[in-house]
Amino acid sequence: MAPGKGDATHREILRVALALASEVGLSGVTVSMLAERVGLSKSGLFSHFSSKENLEVEICLLYTSPSPRDRTR
């Protein structure tokens, strides 16, 4: 299946979350802060991630991935 708009939004959320985490630390990133920065409502954000914990796990996996290319998945 070709990547769609939802995939691009998912990647953008992760990109912004990583940037915010580098500014304030992962524990300092709030759902409200992230949603505002990405331009989504909190419910819009949660349509891409089932929970904040799920989002944090994906951020950690991307941050610790061996190659920068993997960080854009």
Secondary structure as GFF3:
##gff-version 3
##sequence-region A 1 73
A	DSSP	alpha_helix	5	24	.	.	.	ID=ss1
A	DSSP	three_ten_helix	26	28	.	.	.	ID=ss2
A	DSSP	alpha_helix	31	38	.	.	.	ID=ss3
A	DSSP	alpha_helix	42	46	.	.	.	ID=ss4
A	DSSP	alpha_helix	52	63	.	.	.	ID=ss5
A	DSSP	three_ten_helix	68	72	.	.	.	ID=ss6
###
